[in-house]
Amino acid sequence: MTGLSALSSGLALLLAAVGAHSAILAVLAMVGSGIGHGLVFAGNLAEITVTTPAAERGGVLGAVYFVNYAGLGVPVIGVGILSLWTGLQAATAAAATVIAVGCALLVPLVIRQRS
């Protein structure tokens, strides 16, 4: 939950940085997003370690690594392609908004599962 919140906050800062053309906000956005990604990934690994039988853990971790790398790479490629038609600022804002909203929507699910 903390990771999703940090990631969402970092993406909100990215939107502010794009709108304000601010390098300082961009750096803060990178730090916030990086912390959020790290916490989400660490939470994934911790949850898998606890819930997955040892015999299946290698396969599950392989799938998680694949999904995580795809989750990092696909949006970057998508922003690049979208920027050809809309410009980099608009493409970045669109991707950041979609991902931030997705993170915010996942927080209640994480809270519910922990209860």
N, C-alpha and C positions, 0 to 999 in steps of 0.2 A: 504494500500500500504506500509506504514512504517513497519507494522508487518510482511508482507511477505518478505520485504527486510531484516529486522533484522533476521528473521528465516533462510533465505537463507544464510546470512553472518555467522550465528552461525553454520550452517551445513558445510560451507566451512572451518571454523575454526576446526570443528570436523575432517574433512578430513586431514587437516594439522597436527592435534594432533595425529591422528592414524599413519600417515606417519613418523612423527618425534619422536614418543613415548614420547610426551611432556605432563606432567601433567598440566603445566600452560596453554598451549593452550586448553587442555580439559576443564579446569575450565572456561576459556573465552568462549569456545563453548557452555558450559551449560548455562552460563549467557545470551549470545546472543540468543540462541535458546529459552530459557525461556521467555525472554522479547518479542521475536517475537510471541511465542504462546499466551502470555498474550494480546498483542496488537491485534492479529487476533481475539481472542475470544471476547475482548471488542468491536471491530469493528462489529463483528457479532451481538452481543446483541444490540448495538446502532442502527444498520440498521433494525433489526427486530422490535425494539420498534417504530421506525418511520414509517415503511411501513406496518406492520401487524395490522389489525383491532383488537381491544381489545378482542373481543369475541373469536378470533382464536389464540391469542398470546400464551396461555398456551400450546396448542398442538404443535405449531411451535417451541417454546422454548424446549419442550421435545424432539422433533426430532433433534434439533440442539445439545443438550447435548449428545444425543446418538451418533450422527455423530462425535462430537468432541472426545468423549471417545474412540470410535472405531478407529478414526484417530490417537490417541495416543497409543492405545494398539496393534492394528494389526501389525504395523511396528515392534514393539518390539518382538512380537511372531515370525514374519517373519524373523527377524535378527537371533533370536535364532535357528530357524529351519535351515536357510541357513548356519549358522555357523557350523553345524554338517558336512557339506560337504566341505565348503570353508575356514573355520577358522573364528574366530571372527573379525579380522581386515578386511578381504576382505568383509565379510557380512555387517559390519558397513559402510565401504566405499561405497558399492553398494547402500545400503538403503539411506545413506546421499546424494549421488549423485542424485538418482531418486527424492527424496523429494525436494532437492534444485532446481533442474531443473523445477520441477512442480511449485514451488513457483515463480520462475523467469518467467515462462510462464503465470502465473495468473496476474502478475503486470499490463501488458497492458490492460487486461480486466477490472481491477479495475479502472484504469485511464480513460478508455473509458466510463464506467458507470457513473463516477462522472462528466464528461463533459457535 
